[in-house]
Amino acid sequence: MAVTIALGGDTMLGRGVGEVIADAGPEGLFAPEVRAAFAEADLAVLNLECCVSDRGRRWAAPGKPFHFRAPPEAVGVLTGLGVGCVTLANNHALDYGHEALEDTLSHLAGAGIAVVGAGRDREEAREPAVLERAGTRVAVIGVTDHPSDFAASETTPGVAYAPLSEGVPSWLSRRIEDAAAEHDVVLVTPHWGPNMTSEPLPYVRRAAEGLLNAGATLVAGHSAHVFHGVNGNVLYDLGDLIDDYATDEYLRNELGLAWRVEISDLGEVRVTALPLKLDYARTGPARDDDRTWIVDRLRSACAGFAAEVAERGPWLAIRPSAAC
């Protein structure tokens, strides 16, 4: 057993990005270096933070400020990037209601892309996706801790909702335990915590430990729109992969990372990351001062977890500190 997984954070293909796709097609959103980073992995997984549909009405939750819907052609962005699985367990899967979510599931299935974290009912939303790559069976489980009104029920579509601030629910622990017993690698990808935070909240750290204790091989989270540090087998936040978002001058959410995790036949995890610059509806490699900022910030974020960051050509290698 040995497998390499490419991970992308929040991937928003609606609004301005969707307009670019509709006008120019899905091919030009990622620079060749980014496409290569995903193509070189055995499996690529990301958080799709929008529905894919041309139907539906905006979800009528009080105070919900953003609604993201990508055109059906946006599936070509994912296939062009070689994505094998997406999680829809997030706060935008139902932005245009049940109808648009069902369209999203159909479009992704038609493109051969596995989905976790959302479904036509609660059982489907909670079901892992199992993908075999390089002779390794990888189970992927997606959950979100917000919003509760997006939760799938026994009879209605929605997301796999898990209020992680209250601990890891028993149903989720059992899903992970069962997956670990049957498969070689278990990737749990939670959408947790608030936007625009520079480090994981205490409850996120506790939940990550609970997920590992249940049998997760790797935990890769998202939601903050800013990358966080790495703590062994936990990537607390992957940051953003592509969007049209406004930029915070301090948190620099337009600077991100594409992640690569190599899991050996002994279960050892090796994490590397490629610095990215997110322009409007296009993502490429970060260069010069932008790259330096990313390196410095990642080093600072990892230092609190006794991990160090070394430059290896265009990539950054994250490993336990030699002092540990």
Beta strands, then each sheet from edge to edge (+ up, - down):
strand 1: 3-11
strand 2: 43-48
strand 3: 51-52
strand 4: 69-70
strand 5: 85-87
strand 6: 114-116
strand 7: 118-119
strand 8: 129-133
strand 9: 136-144
strand 10: 158-159
strand 11: 185-191
strand 12: 218-220
strand 13: 230-231
strand 14: 234-235
strand 15: 240-242
strand 16: 255-263
strand 17: 269-279
strand 18: 282-285
strand 19: 307-312
strand 20: 315-320
sheet 1: 6+ 5+ 2+ 1+ 15+
sheet 2: 6+ 5+ 2+ 1+ 16- 17+ 18-
sheet 3: 6+ 5+ 2+ 1+ 16- 17+ 20- 19+
sheet 4: 3+ 4+
sheet 5: 7+ 10-
sheet 6: 8+ 9- 11- 12- 14- 13+
end
